[in-house]
Amino acid sequence: MESQLAVWETPEFDEIPVAPEVTMYVAQLED
């Protein structure tokens, strides 16, 4: 879970609005 937080903390993601589709996509990757 720490790695996931690190990804979301990167400037790259800060500039991109997190859409529900993205959240679902990441959830699938976690599985």
C-alpha positions, 0 to 999 in steps of 0.5 A: 500500500505504501508503494501505491501512496508513493505513486499518487504523491508524484507530481505526474499524478498531481497534475492529472485529475483522478477520475473514477476510471483511473481509480478502478484501473488502479484497483484492478492492478492491485488485484 
